[in-house]
Amino acid sequence: MKKTLSLMFAAVLTMQVATVANAQAVAGNADRGKDKVAMCIGCHGIPGYKATFPEVYHVPKISGQNAKYIEAALKAYREGTRKHPSMRGIGGSLTDEDIADVAAFYEASAKPSTTEVTVPTPSPQVASLLQKGACVSCHGANFSKPIDGNTPKIAGQYADYLYASLKAYRDDTHRTWGRGNPVMAGQAKQFSDQELKALSKYLSTVPGDLATVPEPRFIR
């Protein structure tokens, strides 16, 4: 019996060590990531660049975004729970290590501001919507200090992108652009299109850490 328990303990310990080793193996490296973003810079390296699916909107600013959130998003695209034809193809071409490296690169490519920022006062309507959605409870102070790395910074993000994203969360089961996130689906479904637009417009005016860092080869 003692021998059996010892073997079981050894097996569990081996599994734990293997899990830790695997986690260490996919730790992101920004230097490696710099060499893996060729598929990214054609959209995310051009300030003001717009996508046309499922509607015309700015490609999101991802420099300065939380690495864990970028990793989660890319894996969701790869697995198909976050739908977008182009991003599904890109996510599907990346290994876990590639994703971790790309995420680390973008997180490090724009540094958080150390200066105190002035947050614009929302209108009474928007203040009510923010309270109803409890946005700050996850996205944190000034919508730029999330409660954990898996939650994105949204302050200063493009308004039209935020609007398209919120609609995608609301239409979570849509086969072409739905985003499978039960928490965000529940929140977004509370609001009309006009309310989502109002929220998105306000959040885009809040100073934050997000940026589009221009790719030098695209600068003339």
Beta strands, then each sheet from edge to edge (+ up, - down):
strand 1: 50-51
strand 2: 57-58
sheet 1: 1+ 2-
end
